Amino acid sequence: MCPNSQKKTPPEASVHPITRDHRGQDARRKNAEQVELESLLSFDLYNDLRLEKLDLPTLPEVAVRIGRAVKDDTRDASRIAEVIQTDPVITAKLIRVANSAYYGGMQPLNSCEGAVVRLGIDTTHNLVLTFALQDLFHSKSATLKKRMRQLWKHSTRVAALCFVLAKQTRAFSPDQALLAGLIHDIGEIAILTYLGKCTGPDSLTEEQIESVVTALRGQVGGMILRYWDFAPEFVSVAMEAEDWRRDPGPDPDYCDLVIVAQLHSFVGTPRMTSLPTLNELPAFTKLPLGELTPQNSLKILDEAQEQIRTAETLVVAN
């Protein structure tokens, strides 16, 4: 159960001005209250997580049914298309992507089954998951809604960078990489949803929200993807993509790709001042990036801006 985040503040002095000492006491009291609230929020959320009482987000039904069809059926395009067509919005997005510059052929198509055939079953499955996930990035709280929008923008940017880097390495499936980038912060969605159910969520400061998210994002994300029956390599992405020094072994994986993409996504932002350089990342040294060295990686990705924009449209196709 969320703690009450509403805090009563003392009335302002009506006669005497607040002295420097009083301001210092107020600041210390406010800081203590913030630390207390962060601790209570983290403790309650962790306790619900430990007891498996956390209200985990659920995938939209069409994504669940597609997953079952891919696993259980004979990978028949017409059957997969029937399932997808129960959701007209996702159907339209899939057809649009199938006709995009990256996937498109000489002949435009306008049927869902044609899109499935052109894309292939696995790519279709990954793209349907990608489209379905967008529905989870929302909140009724004004403060959390802003954070959700920022999270969606960051996730789509990282997903697009993963897509382009996967094409550069040729060691990863671009559509799998796109999905990995999109779900790397999935734990934050559950945490923000949890905080949104607290009393007075709009009274939470950005610092309080950030503290709780930083502490529990990876653990919650891993639980969600296991709950959704995602492959272990995706679970690792959700749990470890914020670990810049991550180095579990010599072989690169999708988490390495997401880590490198994330660092590139922060280039030109204040966040870079607190982050390691590209050649300090074990992930970067393991990826078969060819000419993508620390010295010219920004130049290559700058030249690939059109590809990055194309990849972003794959995520937000409408």
SERO-4910 file (N, C-alpha, C, O; in steps of 0.05 Angstrom, whole numbers):
BEGIN
 pado doro    nc1    nc2    nc3   cac1   cac2   cac3    cc1    cc2    cc3    oc1    oc2    oc3
  Met    A     17    -24      0      0      0      0     18     25      0     36     27     16
  Cys    A     11     44    -18     28     68    -19     25     85      5      3     88     16
  Pro    A     47     97     14     45    116     36     32    142     27     33    148      3
  Asn    A     20    157     45      8    182     38     30    202     32     47    208     49
  Ser    A     31    212      7     52    230     -1     46    259      5     62    277     -1
  Gln    A     22    265     15     15    293     22     29    301     48     26    287     68
  Lys    A     44    323     47     58    332     71     48    360     78     45    377     61
  Lys    A     42    364    104     33    390    113     58    408    117     77    400    130
  Thr    A     57    432    106     79    450    109     71    471    130     48    479    132
  Pro    A     91    480    146     85    500    167     76    526    154     86    533    133
  Pro    A     58    541    167     49    566    156     72    586    156     90    585    173
  Glu    A     72    604    136     93    624    134     91    644    157     69    650    166
  Ala    A    114    654    165    115    674    186    102    700    176    108    709    154
  Ser    A     83    711    192     69    735    182     80    761    193     72    782    184
  Val    A     99    759    213    109    783    225    139    786    219    148    807    208
  His    A    154    766    227    183    768    224    192    754    199    182    732    193
  Pro    A    212    765    185    223    751    162    237    726    171    247    724    193
  Ile    A    238    706    152    252    681    159    282    686    157    292    695    137
  Thr    A    295    679    179    324    683    179    338    662    164    326    642    156
  Arg    A    364    666    159    380    647    144    380    620    159    379    599    147
  Asp    A    381    621    186    381    596    201    355    581    198    354    557    196
  His    A    333    597    199    307    584    195    304    571    167    294    550    164
  Arg    A    315    586    147    314    575    120    330    548    119    322    529    106
  Gly    A    353    548    133    369    524    134    354    501    148    355    478    139
  Gln    A    340    507    170    325    487    184    302    476    166    297    452    165
  Asp    A    289    495    152    267    486    134    277    468    112    265    448    105
  Ala    A    301    476    101    312    460     79    319    432     89    314    412     76
  Arg    A    331    431    114    339    405    125    314    388    131    314    364    126
  Arg    A    293    401    141    268    387    147    255    376    121    246    354    120
  Lys    A    256    393    101    244    385     75    260    362     63    248    343     52
  Asn    A    286    363     65    303    342     55    298    316     70    296    294     58
  Ala    A    295    318     96    289    294    113    262    282    105    260    257    104
  Glu    A    242    299    100    216    289     92    217    275     65    205    255     61
  Gln    A    233    286     47    236    274     20    249    246     22    240    227     10
  Val    A    270    245     38    284    219     42    266    199     55    266    176     47
  Glu    A    250    208     75    231    190     88    210    179     68    204    156     68
  Leu    A    200    198     52    179    189     33    191    170     12    178    150      5
  Glu    A    215    177      2    228    159    -18    231    131     -6    227    111    -19
  Ser    A    240    130     19    244    105     33    219     89     36    218     65     31
  Leu    A    197    103     43    171     90     47    161     79     20    151     57     18
  Leu    A    163     96     -1    154     87    -27    170     63    -37    158     43    -46
  Ser    A    196     64    -34    213     42    -43    207     17    -27    206     -5    -38
  Phe    A    204     20      0    199     -3     17    172    -16     10    171    -41      7
  Asp    A    151      0      7    125    -12      0    125    -25    -27    114    -47    -30
  Leu    A    138    -12    -46    138    -24    -73    155    -49    -73    146    -70    -84
  Tyr    A    178    -49    -59    194    -73    -58    180    -96    -43    182   -119    -51
  Asn    A    165    -89    -22    151   -109     -7    129   -122    -24    126   -147    -24
  Asp    A    114   -106    -40     94   -117    -58    108   -134    -80     97   -155    -88
  Leu    A    131   -125    -88    146   -140   -109    155   -167    -98    152   -188   -111
  Arg    A    166   -167    -73    176   -191    -61    153   -211    -56    157   -236    -59
  Leu    A    130   -201    -48    107   -218    -42     90   -224    -67     69   -237    -66
  Glu    A    100   -215    -90     86   -219   -116     58   -208   -115     39   -219   -127
  Lys    A     56   -185   -102     30   -171   -101     30   -146   -118     10   -131   -119
  Leu    A     52   -141   -132     54   -117   -149     35   -120   -173     34   -141   -186
  Asp    A     20    -99   -178      1   -100   -201     16    -95   -227     20    -72   -235
  Leu    A     24   -117   -239     41   -115   -263     24   -107   -287      1   -116   -290
  Pro    A     35    -92   -306     20    -85   -330     16   -110   -347     33   -128   -347
  Thr    A     -6   -110   -362    -11   -133   -379     -9   -125   -408    -16   -103   -416
  Leu    A      0   -144   -424      2   -138   -453    -27   -137   -464    -44   -152   -456
  Pro    A    -31   -120   -484    -57   -120   -498    -63   -148   -509    -45   -163   -517
  Glu    A    -88   -155   -510    -97   -182   -517    -86   -191   -544    -79   -214   -547
  Val    A    -85   -173   -564    -76   -181   -590    -47   -191   -589    -40   -209   -603
  Ala    A    -30   -178   -573     -2   -186   -571      0   -214   -558     16   -230   -566
  Val    A    -17   -218   -537    -17   -245   -524    -26   -266   -544    -13   -288   -545
  Arg    A    -47   -261   -559    -57   -281   -578    -37   -286   -600    -35   -309   -609
  Ile    A    -23   -266   -609     -3   -270   -630     19   -288   -619     29   -306   -633
  Gly    A     27   -283   -595     48   -300   -583     40   -329   -581     56   -347   -587
  Arg    A     15   -333   -574      5   -361   -573      4   -373   -601     11   -397   -604
  Ala    A     -5   -358   -620     -7   -368   -647     20   -375   -659     23   -396   -672
  Val    A     40   -358   -653     67   -363   -663     78   -389   -651     92   -404   -664
  Lys    A     72   -393   -625     82   -417   -611     67   -442   -618     78   -464   -622
  Asp    A     40   -440   -619     23   -464   -620     15   -472   -648     11   -496   -653
  Asp    A     12   -453   -666      2   -460   -693     25   -469   -711     48   -471   -703
  Thr    A     18   -473   -736     37   -482   -756     49   -459   -771     58   -461   -794
  Arg    A     50   -435   -757     62   -411   -768     50   -404   -795     63   -398   -815
  Asp    A     23   -406   -795      8   -400   -820      1   -371   -821    -10   -359   -803
  Ala    A      9   -358   -843      6   -329   -846    -24   -320   -844    -30   -300   -832
  Ser    A    -41   -336   -856    -70   -328   -856    -81   -330   -828    -97   -313   -820
  Arg    A    -72   -349   -812    -82   -352   -784    -71   -328   -767    -85   -317   -751
  Ile    A    -45   -322   -771    -33   -299   -757    -48   -274   -764    -53   -257   -747
  Ala    A    -54   -270   -790    -68   -246   -799    -95   -244   -787   -104   -222   -780
  Glu    A   -110   -266   -784   -136   -266   -771   -135   -255   -743   -152   -240   -734
  Val    A   -114   -264   -728   -111   -254   -700   -105   -224   -700   -117   -209   -685
  Ile    A    -87   -215   -717    -80   -187   -718   -103   -170   -725   -106   -148   -714
  Gln    A   -120   -179   -743   -142   -163   -753   -164   -158   -732   -183   -143   -737
  Thr    A   -162   -171   -709   -181   -165   -688   -174   -137   -676   -191   -126   -661
  Asp    A   -151   -126   -682   -143    -99   -674   -138    -83   -698   -116    -84   -710
  Pro    A   -158    -66   -707   -155    -51   -732   -131    -31   -732   -118    -27   -752
  Val    A   -125    -20   -708   -104      0   -706    -77    -14   -712    -61     -4   -728
  Ile    A    -72    -37   -699    -47    -51   -703    -46    -62   -732    -24    -63   -743
  Thr    A    -68    -70   -743    -69    -80   -770    -59    -58   -789    -43    -63   -807
  Ala    A    -70    -34   -786    -63    -11   -803    -33     -5   -800    -19      1   -820
  Lys    A    -23     -5   -776      6      0   -772     23    -21   -785     44    -14   -797
  Leu    A     15    -46   -783     31    -67   -794     33    -65   -825     54    -68   -837
  Ile    A     10    -59   -837     10    -56   -866     27    -32   -875     42    -33   -894
  Arg    A     25    -10   -859     42     13   -866     71      7   -864     87     15   -881
  Val    A     79     -8   -843    108    -15   -840    116    -34   -863    138    -31   -873
  Ala    A     99    -53   -870    106    -72   -891    110    -57   -918    125    -67   -935
  Asn    A     97    -34   -921    101    -18   -945    122      3   -942    126     19   -961
  Ser    A    136      4   -920    156     24   -915    181     19   -932    184     -2   -944
  Ala    A    199     39   -933    223     37   -949    240     13   -940    253      1   -957
  Tyr    A    240      8   -914    258    -13   -904    248    -41   -912    263    -58   -920
  Tyr    A    222    -46   -909    210    -72   -914    196    -74   -941    191    -96   -951
  Gly    A    191    -52   -954    174    -52   -978    186    -65  -1002    210    -65  -1006
  Gly    A    168    -77  -1018    177    -88  -1044    168    -69  -1066    160    -47  -1062
  Met    A    169    -79  -1090    161    -63  -1114    131    -59  -1115    122    -38  -1124
  Gln    A    116    -79  -1104     87    -78  -1106     75    -70  -1079     79    -85  -1060
  Pro    A     60    -48  -1077     47    -41  -1052     26    -61  -1045     14    -73  -1063
  Leu    A     21    -66  -1020      1    -85  -1011    -19    -71   -992    -12    -51   -980
  Asn    A    -42    -82   -990    -62    -70   -972    -77    -91   -955    -98    -85   -945
  Ser    A    -66   -115   -953    -79   -135   -936    -61   -143   -913    -36   -142   -916
  Cys    A    -73   -150   -891    -57   -158   -868    -42   -184   -874    -18   -187   -866
  Glu    A    -54   -203   -887    -41   -228   -894    -16   -222   -912      5   -235   -908
  Gly    A    -20   -204   -931      3   -197   -948     26   -185   -932     49   -190   -937
  Ala    A     19   -169   -912     39   -157   -895     54   -178   -879     79   -177   -876
  Val    A     39   -198   -869     52   -219   -853     71   -236   -871     93   -242   -862
  Val    A     62   -241   -895     79   -257   -914    104   -241   -920    126   -252   -920
  Arg    A    102   -215   -926    125   -199   -932    144   -196   -909    168   -198   -913
  Leu    A    134   -192   -885    151   -187   -862    162   -213   -851    184   -213   -840
  Gly    A    147   -235   -853    155   -260   -840    142   -261   -812    136   -241   -800
  Ile    A    138   -285   -802    124   -289   -777    138   -276   -753    126   -263   -737
  Asp    A    165   -281   -751    179   -271   -728    180   -240   -728    175   -228   -707
  Thr    A    185   -228   -750    185   -199   -752    157   -188   -746    154   -168   -732
  Thr    A    137   -201   -756    109   -192   -751    104   -193   -721     92   -174   -710
  His    A    112   -215   -708    108   -217   -679    122   -195   -664    110   -182   -646
  Asn    A    147   -190   -671    162   -168   -657    149   -141   -661    148   -125   -643
  Leu    A    140   -136   -685    128   -110   -691    101   -106   -677     94    -85   -667
  Val    A     85   -128   -676     60   -126   -661     65   -120   -632     50   -104   -620
  Leu    A     84   -133   -620     92   -128   -592    100    -98   -589     92    -85   -570
  Thr    A    116    -89   -608    125    -61   -607    101    -42   -608    100    -23   -592
  Phe    A     82    -46   -626     59    -28   -628     42    -30   -603     31    -10   -593
  Ala    A     39    -54   -592     21    -58   -569     32    -44   -544     17    -35   -528
  Leu    A     59    -43   -542     71    -32   -518     65     -2   -515     66      8   -492
  Gln    A     60     12   -537     55     40   -535     31     46   -517     30     68   -504
  Asp    A     12     28   -516    -12     33   -499     -6     34   -469    -22     44   -454
  Leu    A     17     24   -461     24     23   -433     36     50   -423     37     54   -399
  Phe    A     45     67   -441     58     92   -433     38    114   -428     37    134   -443
  His    A     22    111   -408      3    132   -402     -3    133   -371      1    113   -357
  Ser    A    -13    156   -362    -20    159   -334    -40    182   -332    -40    201   -348
  Lys    A    -58    181   -312    -77    202   -308    -65    225   -292    -75    248   -293
  Ser    A    -44    220   -277    -31    241   -261    -16    260   -279     -1    251   -297
  Ala    A    -18    286   -275     -5    306   -291     25    302   -290     39    303   -310
  Thr    A     36    299   -266     65    296   -262     75    270   -275     95    270   -290
  Leu    A     61    248   -271     69    223   -282     64    221   -312     79    207   -326
  Lys    A     44    235   -321     39    236   -350     63    248   -365     71    238   -386
  Lys    A     74    270   -354     97    283   -365    121    263   -366    135    261   -386
  Arg    A    124    249   -344    146    229   -342    142    207   -362    161    198   -375
  Met    A    117    198   -365    111    177   -385    118    186   -413    129    171   -429
  Arg    A    111    211   -420    117    221   -446    148    222   -451    157    215   -472
  Gln    A    162    230   -430    191    231   -433    202    203   -436    221    198   -451
  Leu    A    191    184   -421    199    156   -423    194    145   -450    211    130   -461
  Trp    A    171    151   -462    164    141   -489    183    153   -509    192    138   -527
  Lys    A    189    178   -507    208    191   -526    235    179   -524    248    173   -544
  His    A    245    174   -499    271    162   -495    271    133   -506    290    125   -519
  Ser    A    250    118   -500    249     90   -508    248     87   -538    262     70   -549
  Thr    A    233    104   -552    232    102   -581    258    111   -594    267     99   -614
  Arg    A    272    130   -582    298    138   -592    318    116   -589    333    110   -608
  Val    A    319    103   -565    338     81   -561    331     58   -579    349     45   -590
  Ala    A    305     52   -583    297     31   -601    306     36   -629    316     17   -642
  Ala    A    304     60   -639    312     67   -666    343     64   -668    352     54   -689
  Leu    A    357     73   -648    386     70   -649    395     41   -648    414     33   -662
  Cys    A    381     25   -633    386     -4   -633    382    -16   -660    397    -33   -669
  Phe    A    360     -8   -673    354    -17   -700    377    -11   -719    385    -29   -734
  Val    A    386     13   -719    408     22   -737    434      8   -730    448     -1   -748
  Leu    A    440      6   -705    465     -8   -696    464    -37   -703    485    -49   -711
  Ala    A    441    -50   -702    438    -78   -709    444    -82   -739    456   -102   -746
  Lys    A    435    -63   -755    441    -65   -784    471    -61   -788    482    -73   -806
  Gln    A    483    -44   -772    512    -39   -775    528    -63   -767    548    -70   -781
  Thr    A    520    -77   -746    535   -100   -736    530   -125   -753    547   -142   -757
  Arg    A    505   -127   -763    496   -151   -778    498   -177   -761    498   -199   -771
  Ala    A    499   -173   -734    500   -196   -716    474   -199   -701    471   -218   -686
  Phe    A    456   -180   -704    431   -180   -690    408   -175   -710    411   -163   -730
  Ser    A    385   -185   -702    361   -180   -718    351   -152   -713    347   -145   -690
  Pro    A    349   -135   -734    340   -107   -729    314   -104   -715    311    -87   -698
  Asp    A    294   -121   -722    268   -118   -709    269   -128   -680    254   -118   -663
  Gln    A    286   -148   -674    290   -156   -646    304   -134   -631    297   -129   -607
  Ala    A    323   -121   -644    337    -99   -631    319    -76   -625    320    -63   -604
  Leu    A    300    -70   -644    281    -49   -641    264    -54   -616    259    -36   -599
  Leu    A    255    -79   -613    238    -87   -590    255    -85   -564    244    -76   -543
  Ala    A    280    -94   -565    297    -93   -541    300    -64   -531    298    -59   -507
  Gly    A    304    -46   -550    307    -18   -542    281     -7   -530    282     10   -512
  Leu    A    259    -16   -540    233     -5   -531    227    -15   -502    214     -1   -487
  Ile    A    235    -39   -496    227    -51   -470    249    -47   -448    245    -57   -426
  His    A    271    -34   -454    293    -33   -435    285    -19   -409    297    -24   -388
  Asp    A    266      0   -410    257     14   -386    229      6   -378    214     22   -365
  Ile    A    220    -18   -385    193    -27   -380    187    -27   -350    164    -23   -342
  Gly    A    207    -31   -333    202    -31   -304    193     -4   -294    178     -2   -275
  Glu    A    201     18   -308    193     45   -299    163     49   -303    151     63   -288
  Ile    A    152     37   -324    123     39   -328    107     29   -304     89     42   -295
  Ala    A    115      5   -295    101     -7   -272    105     10   -247     86     14   -231
  Ile    A    129     21   -243    134     38   -220    117     64   -221    105     72   -201
  Leu    A    116     76   -244    101    101   -247     71     95   -243     57    111   -231
  Thr    A     62     73   -254     34     65   -250     28     61   -220      7     69   -210
  Tyr    A     47     49   -206     44     44   -177     43     71   -163     26     75   -145
  Leu    A     61     89   -169     61    115   -156     36    131   -163     26    146   -147
  Gly    A     25    126   -187      0    140   -195    -24    132   -178    -44    147   -177
  Lys    A    -22    109   -164    -43    101   -146    -40    111   -118    -58    107   -101
  Cys    A    -18    124   -113    -14    136    -86    -32    160    -82    -42    172   -101
  Thr    A    -36    167    -57    -51    191    -51    -35    215    -59    -13    220    -49
  Gly    A    -47    232    -76    -34    257    -84     -8    253   -100     12    264    -92
  Pro    A     -7    236   -121     17    231   -136     30    256   -148     54    258   -151
  Asp    A     13    277   -154     24    301   -165     40    318   -145     53    337   -153
  Ser    A     39    310   -120     55    324   -100     84    313    -98    101    324    -85
  Leu    A     89    291   -112    116    279   -112    134    296   -129    126    307   -150
  Thr    A    158    300   -120    178    315   -135    192    296   -155    191    272   -153
  Glu    A    205    309   -175    220    293   -195    242    277   -181    247    254   -189
  Glu    A    254    289   -160    275    275   -146    265    250   -132    278    229   -131
  Gln    A    241    252   -120    229    229   -106    223    207   -126    228    183   -120
  Ile    A    211    215   -148    204    195   -168    229    181   -179    231    157   -182
  Glu    A    250    198   -185    275    187   -196    288    168   -177    299    148   -185
  Ser    A    287    174   -151    300    157   -131    287    129   -130    301    109   -130
  Val    A    261    128   -131    247    102   -130    252     87   -156    257     63   -156
  Val    A    250    101   -179    254     88   -205    282     77   -207    286     54   -215
  Thr    A    302     92   -199    330     83   -200    335     58   -183    349     40   -191
  Ala    A    323     58   -160    327     36   -141    315      9   -151    326    -12   -146
  Leu    A    292     11   -164    277    -14   -169    270    -20   -198    258    -40   -204
  Arg    A    278     -2   -216    271     -6   -245    279    -32   -256    263    -46   -269
  Gly    A    304    -40   -252    314    -65   -264    300    -90   -253    292   -108   -268
  Gln    A    296    -91   -227    283   -114   -214    254   -117   -223    245   -139   -229
  Val    A    240    -94   -224    212    -95   -233    210   -102   -262    193   -117   -271
  Gly    A    228    -90   -278    228    -96   -307    232   -126   -313    219   -137   -330
  Gly    A    251   -138   -299    256   -166   -302    232   -183   -295    226   -203   -309
  Met    A    219   -176   -274    195   -190   -265    173   -188   -287    159   -208   -293
  Ile    A    169   -165   -298    148   -161   -318    154   -178   -343    135   -192   -352
  Leu    A    178   -178   -353    184   -193   -377    183   -223   -372    176   -238   -391
  Arg    A    190   -232   -348    187   -261   -342    157   -267   -341    149   -289   -351
  Tyr    A    141   -250   -330    112   -253   -328    100   -254   -356     81   -269   -360
  Trp    A    111   -238   -374    101   -238   -402    113   -261   -419    107   -264   -442
  Asp    A    130   -277   -406    143   -300   -420    162   -291   -442    163   -304   -463
  Phe    A    176   -269   -438    197   -260   -457    222   -278   -454    226   -290   -432
  Ala    A    238   -279   -475    262   -295   -474    282   -283   -453    281   -259   -448
  Pro    A    299   -300   -442    318   -291   -422    335   -267   -431    342   -250   -415
  Glu    A    342   -266   -457    359   -244   -466    345   -217   -464    358   -197   -460
  Phe    A    318   -217   -466    303   -192   -463    300   -186   -433    300   -162   -425
  Val    A    298   -206   -416    297   -202   -387    322   -188   -378    322   -170   -362
  Ser    A    345   -197   -389    371   -184   -383    371   -155   -391    383   -139   -376
  Val    A    359   -149   -413    358   -121   -422    344   -104   -402    354    -83   -394
  Ala    A    321   -113   -393    305    -97   -373    319    -95   -346    317    -74   -333
  Met    A    334   -115   -339    347   -115   -313    374   -101   -312    382    -89   -292
  Glu    A    389   -101   -335    417    -93   -334    425    -70   -353    448    -64   -355
  Ala    A    405    -59   -368    412    -39   -388    423    -13   -377    434      3   -392
  Glu    A    419     -9   -351    430     16   -338    457     11   -326    469     30   -314
  Asp    A    467    -13   -328    493    -20   -316    515    -15   -337    521    -33   -354
  Trp    A    527      8   -337    546     16   -358    571     -2   -358    583     -6   -379
  Arg    A    578    -13   -335    602    -30   -333    595    -59   -337    613    -76   -332
  Arg    A    571    -66   -344    563    -94   -347    582   -109   -366    589    -99   -387
  Asp    A    590   -132   -357    609   -148   -373    607   -178   -365    625   -189   -352
  Pro    A    584   -191   -372    580   -219   -363    596   -240   -378    599   -262   -369
  Gly    A    607   -233   -401    623   -252   -417    633   -240   -443    627   -216   -448
  Pro    A    647   -255   -459    660   -244   -483    641   -240   -506    647   -224   -524
  Asp    A    618   -254   -506    600   -252   -529    580   -229   -526    568   -227   -504
  Pro    A    576   -213   -547    557   -191   -545    528   -201   -545    522   -222   -557
  Asp    A    510   -186   -533    482   -193   -533    465   -168   -537    476   -146   -541
  Tyr    A    439   -171   -536    421   -148   -541    424   -127   -519    420   -103   -524
  Cys    A    430   -136   -495    434   -116   -474    458    -98   -480    457    -74   -474
  Asp    A    480   -110   -491    503    -94   -499    494    -73   -519    503    -50   -518
  Leu    A    478    -82   -538    469    -64   -559    453    -41   -548    456    -18   -556
  Val    A    435    -47   -528    419    -26   -516    436     -7   -500    431     18   -500
  Ile    A    456    -17   -486    474      1   -470    488     21   -489    489     45   -482
  Val    A    498     12   -511    512     29   -530    492     49   -542    498     73   -545
  Ala    A    468     40   -549    448     58   -560    440     79   -540    436    102   -547
  Gln    A    437     71   -514    429     90   -494    450    112   -491    443    136   -489
  Leu    A    476    105   -491    496    125   -488    495    145   -511    498    169   -508
  His    A    491    135   -535    488    153   -558    463    171   -556    463    193   -566
  Ser    A    442    160   -544    417    176   -541    421    200   -523    406    219   -525
  Phe    A    441    199   -505    446    221   -486    466    241   -496    471    261   -483
  Val    A    477    236   -520    497    255   -531    484    283   -535    462    285   -545
  Gly    A    498    303   -525    487    330   -528    469    339   -506    457    360   -507
  Thr    A    465    321   -486    448    328   -463    465    331   -438    487    321   -437
  Pro    A    454    344   -417    469    347   -392    476    320   -379    495    318   -363
  Arg    A    461    299   -386    466    273   -374    494    262   -380    505    247   -365
  Met    A    505    271   -403    531    260   -411    554    266   -392    573    252   -390
  Thr    A    551    288   -376    572    295   -358    576    274   -336    598    273   -324
  Ser    A    556    258   -331    558    238   -309    561    210   -320    561    190   -305
  Leu    A    565    207   -347    566    180   -359    594    174   -369    610    193   -374
  Pro    A    601    148   -371    628    141   -382    629    147   -412    609    151   -425
  Thr    A    653    148   -422    657    151   -451    652    125   -465    651    104   -453
  Leu    A    648    126   -491    641    103   -507    661     81   -504    654     57   -500
  Asn    A    687     88   -506    708     67   -505    712     56   -477    729     38   -473
  Glu    A    698     67   -457    699     56   -430    678     34   -425    678     21   -404
  Leu    A    660     31   -445    639     11   -442    648    -16   -451    657    -19   -474
  Pro    A    647    -37   -433    653    -64   -442    635    -72   -466    643    -87   -484
  Ala    A    610    -63   -465    591    -70   -486    602    -61   -514    599    -75   -533
  Phe    A    613    -37   -515    622    -26   -540    646    -42   -551    647    -47   -575
  Thr    A    664    -51   -534    687    -65   -543    680    -93   -554    695   -105   -569
  Lys    A    657   -104   -546    649   -130   -554    632   -131   -580    632   -151   -594
  Leu    A    619   -109   -586    601   -108   -609    617   -108   -635    637    -93   -637
  Pro    A    609   -124   -654    623   -124   -680    614   -100   -697    598   -104   -716
  Leu    A    624    -77   -690    614    -52   -703    630    -43   -727    625    -21   -737
  Gly    A    649    -59   -735    664    -51   -759    679    -25   -755    696    -22   -737
  Glu    A    672     -5   -771    685     21   -770    674     39   -749    682     62   -747
  Leu    A    655     30   -734    642     47   -713    660     48   -689    654     36   -668
  Thr    A    681     63   -691    700     67   -669    691     91   -652    674    106   -661
  Pro    A    701     94   -627    694    117   -611    698    144   -626    684    163   -621
  Gln    A    719    144   -643    726    169   -656    705    177   -678    700    200   -683
  Asn    A    695    156   -692    677    163   -715    649    154   -711    632    156   -730
  Ser    A    642    143   -688    615    132   -684    594    154   -686    573    150   -699
  Leu    A    600    178   -675    580    200   -676    577    209   -705    555    216   -714
  Lys    A    599    209   -720    597    217   -748    580    198   -764    563    206   -780
  Ile    A    585    172   -760    569    152   -775    540    153   -768    523    152   -785
  Leu    A    534    156   -741    506    158   -733    493    184   -742    469    185   -748
  Asp    A    509    205   -744    498    230   -754    490    227   -784    470    237   -792
  Glu    A    507    213   -798    501    207   -826    477    188   -829    464    187   -850
  Ala    A    471    173   -808    449    154   -809    424    165   -797    405    150   -791
  Gln    A    422    192   -795    398    204   -783    373    196   -798    352    192   -786
  Glu    A    374    194   -824    351    187   -839    342    158   -832    318    153   -830
  Gln    A    361    140   -829    355    113   -821    343    113   -793    324     98   -787
  Ile    A    353    130   -775    343    131   -748    314    141   -748    297    131   -734
  Arg    A    309    162   -764    281    172   -766    263    151   -778    240    148   -769
  Thr    A    273    135   -797    257    114   -809    250     93   -787    228     83   -785
  Ala    A    270     86   -771    266     67   -750    246     77   -729    230     62   -719
  Glu    A    247    103   -723    228    115   -704    200    113   -715    181    108   -699
  Thr    A    197    116   -741    170    114   -753    159     85   -751    135     80   -750
  Leu    A    177     65   -750    169     38   -747    155     34   -720    136     19   -717
  Val    A    166     48   -699    155     45   -672    128     60   -670    109     50   -658
  Val    A    127     84   -681    104    101   -677     86    102   -702     70    121   -705
  Ala    A     88     83   -719     71     82   -744     42     86   -737     32     74   -718
  Asn    A     29    103   -752      0    107   -747    -15    110   -773    -39    114   -773
***
